[in-house]
Amino acid sequence: MVTTSLTASSTAGVTADVGATRRRTYTAHACTKDMTITAAEADFAARFGLSPGQIYGRALSDLLQAGTPARLRHRFTELSEGRAGWFTERVTGRHATGRVFAADLTAIAVTGPAGTAGLVLLLRPLGETDVPGPRGLTLSTLDARVLEGVAAGASTVQLAGRLYLSRQGVEYRVGLLLRRFDAPNRPALVARAHTYGLFVPGQWPPQVLPDLVE
């Protein structure tokens, strides 16, 4: 367990993020080497449907939907190498029952005489309503191909030629996806699809998980 106290400088940047909602911010400690949980308060563990004893030794990536995104891994590397003191990222946590929830995750580097000694994790759930998991978001083959194209940055004209649709047909399918995911535009649609874990991790061009395609 990390026992080094947080310094004023290490927490100053996150006060604005978590100070107003501290009662709903849950704390854990993690190892910088492999991002395993070394200690957690009961409320932190409970968000994932676990007890403090059950969450001990679990990798943070196992607690998040669709593993740890590359951007998040990069941010943790910056902390472990001393190139940053803290960060906050939006994540999707995974409950033991399979349900998922959105939250802001703040990670703070705790330094000791030899450098970064560990990490403090602050989890702030974003409301009590769970976001849908990928199993509840199956797509038709056509909608999956449209979503993949949008995620890859293809234009309406490019999608029309690729999928043998008219421009109006492409816009209609995109519109349906926007309404289904309650997204105001294409970038937001892609962001929500990533949040729900719809894409194969590390795949380019983006590919919807095969078992989510009807």
Salt bridges, closest charged atoms under 4 A:
GLU78 OE2 - HIS74 NE2 3.35
GLU78 OE1 - ARG75 NE 3.69
GLU78 OE2 - ARG83 NH1 3.93
GLU81 OE1 - ARG83 NH2 2.83
GLU89 OE2 - ARG71 NE 2.79
GLU89 OE2 - ARG75 NH1 2.65
ASP104 OD1 - ARG90 NE 2.51
ASP104 OD2 - ARG124 NH2 2.84
GLU128 OE2 - ARG24 NH2 3.25
GLU128 OE1 - ARG47 NH1 3.81
ASP130 OD2 - ARG99 NE 2.63
ASP143 OD1 - ARG173 NH2 2.86
GLU148 OE1 - ARG145 NE 2.76
GLU171 OE2 - ARG186 NH2 3.32
ASP211 OD2 - ARG135 NH1 2.68
